[in-house]
Amino acid sequence: MKELYEGGFGKLKHLCLQKCESLRSIFSLAEAQSLPQLEELFIDGCNNLEEIVAEDQVVLQDDQPQLKGLRTLTIVDCPSVRCLFSVVLAKNLPKLENLYIWNCDNMEYIVTKKNGEETMGNIIFPQLRILHLSVLWCLESFCGSGTSAVCPLLEEISQCLEELIIMDFNNLEEILFDENQAVVQDDQPQFLALKTLTVMNCNSSARCPISSLSARSLPKLEYIDLSHSHGLRNVFSASLTGNVPQLKKLDVRNCKSMQEIVAKEDGEECVDKITFFQLTHLNLAGLQCLVSICGCGVLSDWPLLEEVSVLDCPNLKHLPFRHQNAPKINKIEIVNRQQTLKELHESFSEEVKEFGKVIHM
């Protein structure tokens, strides 16, 4: 690589590196500064790569711009990279528009401070429009402690985003920004057009996405699908069910630690009643630890709920539905392959008495 830069590549615009097994860093500080026109960097299968700009150089300063023309960065199958950007490098990417990171098994942060750097406040990516993160098993946070990212143009896209899929994360502490970190434009929160949220194979003890959002963040969300996310203990906190005023369908499947759908979190103010104004379908399956749909004795209203399916939730012995709070229910299906039909009738005797032929077992 040294010979490449010494040969004079000041006008280089595209650089693709694949299967460079001995490469530990791509640029020295001087090399990074010598490529002002580099627009696209593609890195694939560099098993020993640890960093983009070598941190054993003199500590980077804000007035030492490097890779200032970079617009697209893609990094795939680089298992030794733990952090993609140092704080100062991240602050000197004024044109970065597209960031794709896939299958980097040990990546913990996208941005964090490195040796000799001071902890910064906000890191601004002024042009970032597309961010794609996939199969990052060790990712804990976008930014390390004391630093947060602001991406003002992502708001433009997120307001048009109708479907969001989050999958294959093991150590992510917060799946989405909370109300103090959210990207905001004109005092409006993000994800204003989001209709479908899917969370799969996220096995950390992270809060569910809904619990991480401010009350106006998901005004159009209609469908939530949670599956195989074994660290999640609940879907909503009681005070934040109002985050999803348009929710029509909720599917929760095969989440081994799920205990309650709605729960009261520590320090949360008491809520007398919760209402799912638009929910019509509720499907729960393979939730071995589920003991309650609404925990802590919270009253609930389900004015439009029509169909409920409970499959293999052996510890759930009670449903919070009655004609008074769920007047439109026309089908309740309860199946538990660990119990006989007689045992099911005994467990849900009040529901059978209330709904009669509406219940199918």
N, C-alpha and C positions, 0 to 999 in steps of 0.2 A: 504493500500500500504506500509506503514511503516513496518508492520510486515513482509511483503513479503521480503523486502530488508534485514531486520535484520536477517531473517532466512538463509541468505547466498545463493545468486544467482549469484555469480561472473562468473559462466560459462553459464548463460542464453543467448540463441542465438535468441529466438523468443518470442515476447510479444504481445498479442492481448488483447485489452481492448474494450469492447462493453457495451453500455448502463450503464455506470458508472455515474449515475446522480449527485452524490455529489462531484465528483472529480473536483478540480479547477486547480491543476497542477499534473503532473505525477511524476516528480522527484524533490527532493531537490538537491542541488549541490553535496553533499556527495554521494547521491544515484546514480546520473548520472556518477560520477567518479568510482563507484564500479561495473559498468557493462561494462568492457572493451570488452567483447565478444558479446555483443548484436548486432545482424546484421539486424534484421527486427522488426519494430515497426508498429503495425496496430491499429488505433484508430477510433472507429465508434460510433456515436450517444451519445457522452458524452456532454450533453447539457450545462453544467456549466463549462466545461473545458476552461481555459483562456490562459494557457501557458504550454509548455513542461517542462521547468526547472523553478522553482519558482524564480521570480525576487526579492522577499523580502529577499533573501539570501544576503550574502556579495557579493559585485560587482565582477562578474567573471573577471578573469585575463587570458591573453593569455597563460600563463604557467600552467593553470588548465584545462587540456583537459577533456572533458566529451563526452560520447557516441562516442568515437573515432573509434569504430568498426562498427558503423551503416552504412548499405548498402542500405536498402530500408525503406522508411517512407511513410505510407499511412494514410491520415486523411480525414474522411468522416462525414458529418452531425454533425459538431461541431460549433454551431452558436455563441458561446461566444468568440471564438478565433479571435482576431484582428490582431495579428502578430505572425507568426509561430516561427521565430528564433530571438533571440537577436544577435547583431553584433558578440559578442565573441563566442556564441554558433555556429553561422554559420561558423566562422573561424576555428572551431575545429571539423569539420566533414570531415576528409580527405578521407574517403572511401565511402561517400554517392554516390550511383550510380543511384537510382531511387527515384523520388519524385512525389507522386500523391496526389492532393488536390481537393476534390469534395464537393460541397454543403455546404460550410462554409459561411453563409449568411453575416456575418459582418467582414470578413477578409479584411483588408485594405492593408497590406504589407506582403510579405513573410519574408523579413529581414528588421529590423529597429533598431535603437539604443534604449536602455531602460535606466532606471534610473541610472545615474552615469557613463554611457559608453561615451567614446569619439566618435565623428564622425570619421568614417574610410573612406578610399578611396575605393579600390577594395576589394570585398570579393570573394575569389577564391574557387570554388567547383571543385577540380582537377579531380574527377572521375565521375561527374554527366553526365549521358548519356541519361536518359529519364526524361522529365519534362511534367507532365500532369496537367493542370489547367482547371477546368470546373465548371460552375455555381457559380461564385464568384461575387455576385452582387455589392459588395462595394470595390472590389480591385481597388486601385489607381495606384500602381506601384509594381514592383517586390521588389525594395529596397526603403527605405525611403530617405529623403533628405541627400545629402552629401555622399551617398554610392552607388556603382554600383556592379553588379555581373559579374564575368568572369567564363565561363564554357568551358574550352578548348576542352573537348571531345565531347561536343554537336556539335561542328563543324563537326566531323566525321559523325554523323548521319544526320545533317541538309544538308550536301552535297549530301546525298542519298534521302532526303525527297522530294517526288514528289507531295504530297497533304497536305495542311494545312487548318484546319477548326478552326475558332475562333468564339465562340458563347456564348451568355448569359453573357455579361459583361455590367454593368451599369455605372461604375465610372472610368474605365481604361483610363488614360490620354494619354498613348502612347501604341498602340497595339503591335508594333514591335520596336526593337532597332533602334535608328537613327545611322547615320554613325559614331558618336563619341563613341557609346556604343556597337556597334556590336561586337560579338565574331569573332575574326579574327585569322587565322592561315596562316603563310607564306604570310602575306599581302593580303590575299584573303578574300572577304566578305562572309557572310553566305548565305544559301538558294540557292546554285548554281544550284541545280537540280530541284527546285520547279517548277511544271507545273500548279498546280491548287490552287487558293487561294479563300476560301469561308469565308465571314464574315456575321454572322447572329445575330440579336437581341443584338446589341451593342449600347446602347442608350446614352452613354456619348457624350460629345462634342469633343471627341478625333479626331485627324487627321486621315485620312484614312491611312491604312498601306503603300500604295505606297508613300505617302508624307513623310513618316518617314524613308525612305530608301535611301542609297547612290546609285549613278547612275549605279553601276555595280552589285547591289545586287540580281537582279532577271533576269538574262540573258536568262532563259529558260521558264519563265512564259508564259503560253498560254491562260489561262482562269481565269477570275476574276468574282466572283458571290457575289454581295452585296445585302442584303435584310434585311428589318425590323430593320435598324440601324438609328434611328431617330435623332441622334445628328450630323451625317455627313452632311456637306454642299457641299462638292465636292469630286470627286474621285482623281483627279490629280491636282497638281499645274503645271502651264504652263511649268516651267523650268525642271520638273522632268518626263515628259512623256517619255523621253528617258530611264527611268528605265526599261521599258518593251518592248524591241525591238522585241520579238517574240510573243507578245500578239495577239491572233487570235479571241477571243470571249470575249465580255464584257456584262454582265447582271447586271442591277441595278433595283431593285424592292422595292416598298413600303418603301422608306426612306423619311419620312415626311418633313425633313428640307433640302433636297437636292435641291440646286439652280442652280448649274452648274456642268457639268461633268469635264471640265477643267477650272480652275480658276487661276487668278493671286493673290497670297498671299501678304500680307503687307510686304514691304521691298524687295520683289523679283525683280530681274532685268527684264527689258522688254525683251520679246521674240517675234521676228517677225513672226515666223512660227513654227508650231508643225506638226509632221508627225507620223502617226500610220502605220508603214511599212507593218505589217502582218495582221492587223485586217480585218476579213472577215464578222463578224456578230456583230451587236450592237442592244441590246434589252433593252428598257426603259419602265417601267410599274409602274403605281401608284405613280408617283412623282408629288405630288400636287403643290409643290413650284418651280419646275424646270422651269427656264426661258430661259436657253441657254445651248447648248452643249459645245461651246467654248466661254468663257466670254471675256470681255475686247477687243473685236474686233480682237482677234488673228487669223491670217490666218492658215488654216489647210490643210493637204494633207491626203488622204485616198486611196492610190493606189490600194489596193486589196479588198476594202470593197464591198461586194455583197448584203447583206440583212440588212435592218434597220426596226425595229419594235418599234413604239411609241404607247403605250396604256395608256389612261387615264392620260395624262400629260397636264392638261387644260391651263396652263400658258406658254407652249412652243408654240411659234408662228412662229418659223423660224428654218430651218435646214441648216447646213453649207456645204451642199453637192451640187456640180454642176458637170457636165460632165468633166470639166477641172480638178478638184481636186479629183474626185471619179469616174474614168472612167469605173469601172467594176460593178457598181450598177445595179442589175437586179430586185430588189424588195424593195419597200418602203411601209410599212403598217402603216397607221395612224388611230387609233380608239380612239374616245373620247365620252363616253356615256353621257357627259353633253352638247354636241353640236350636232346640226343637220348636215347632210351631206353638205348642202349648206354653213353653217358656217365654216366647215372644209375646203371646197374649197376656201373660201374667205381668211381664215387665211394662207393657204399654197398655194396661187395663183402662186407665183413665182416657187415653187417646181413642181406644176402641169404643168405649162408651160414648165419647163425645162425637166421633165422626162416623162410626158404624161402617157402612159399606164403602166409604171413601178410602179406608185403609186396606192395603193389599200386603199380605205377608206370605 
